């Protein structure tokens, strides 16, 4: 699963303590360890920005490239609800350990996998490993975020997801001339799992100790009546739909921008992601506290509208430097949309259902990263142009704007 999006908590993860104040400090060993593991884990996803190009170079038929791109997030989409049934605060680190082992095996397999069937198997293995890592990671993170600093904690943690997308694409581009193909670049990301493995032992001990102090009621999953009530909530359903459209539109840009950048003469097509994510990081770090002061629903709607108008303009950029300017605007929009979606979901959710509803957002992320590349691959297989591709992406982003318009009204009514 590729995503510059903040990953919500999977189903079955344990909410923060309700009977006692819970964690009081944001910066703790647990928080720093989770952030470090996140950076290392997402490095092995950020390198796949050029996977469509790699499939083309290997001679994979055009009709199979989109499905192979989508197979990793599709695996996450299918596996996540099942995994969530077994996740607890006490075993979240065990999830991460198994997931890292599977992801490492997948990364090492790419250089030796050249036919459709084997590529499909490796993509499934990679997707299963990565979803296990993220599921355990987010469950652990949520347990150690202080209640009064959740927005700030989300913002800082989201930076750890963005950093790999800023540094890995240009790094891989610089490395590729010295490698036989992209597959070896993917394999070279496997050693990044080693320091992450080393952090799991102390993190696991502290997490299990914290879980042992919690009342049993705090570890219970929501009942089915509560789940049905959440699914009947207009605000929840609309935000899940908006998140799906956001991620689907972003996935098209992420997976198909490299070929477009090369076509206009970009020397290092990975620089688009460096500029976009640098703007994203700067805004989240420098202006994170200001987000809490915005009219969240209105700001989210306007940002989606702006993004929906911006993305189709990519196709009319003719010079590399102009594309980098557009990347800054794109990164600024992504810096606003992703945290605001999560914050709006918290605002419309009853306290006991916040973790479950966050899991619904995560399922939307998986679905978006499946649908976006699948749709983009179909457009390119039908000899569609990048103008068509980016117009479709922009249109999908406008659908997200339509979804959040009623949410803005719901939030205003709730504030009265």
Secondary structure, 3 states (H helix, E strand, C coil): CCCCCCCCCCCCCCCCCCCCCCCCCCCCHHHHHHHHHHHHHHHHHHHHHHHHHHHHHCCCCHHHHHHHHHHHHHHHHHHHHHHHCCCCHHHHHHHHHHHHHHHHHHHHHHHHCCCHHHHHHHHHHHHHHHHHHHHHHHHHHHHCCCHHHHHHHHHHHHHHHHHHHHHHHHHHHHHHCCCCCHHHHHHHCCCHHHHHHHHHHHHHHHHHHHHHCCCHHHHCCCCHHHHHHHHCCHHHHHHHHHHHHHHHHHHHHHHHHHHHHHHCCCCCCCHHHHHHHHHHHHHHHHHHHHHCCCCHHHHHHHHHHHHHHHHHHHHHCCCHHHHHHHHHHHHHHHHHHHHHHHHHHHHHCCHHHHHHHHHHHHHHHHHHHHHHHHHHHHHHHCCCCHHHHHHHHHHHHHHHHHHHHHHHHHHHHHHC
